[in-house]
Amino acid sequence: MKKNPILYNALGEVIKLRRLHKGMKQKKLAEEANLDDTYISDIERGLRNPTFDVLFSIARALDTYSSVLCKEVEDKVIEDIDRMKKEE
């Protein structure tokens, strides 16, 4: 399956905004999610596509649910697509 940069970027932005809202550094999020901080960095920059279990671990570390993160990503993607259509 072909990578979707809009989706990856939206996921990264949602995770980053949630992390910053909690006042967390990438290192702290990585520790709480039992991941490497470079992996968190790559996700936030849209370079990595985490598995569902990684997304679940990140959500738990952010005191939310993976379903909430998915909904926020979906909203962001729709917003980005609508904006791109208006720019055409």
Beta strands, then each sheet from edge to edge (+ up, - down):
end
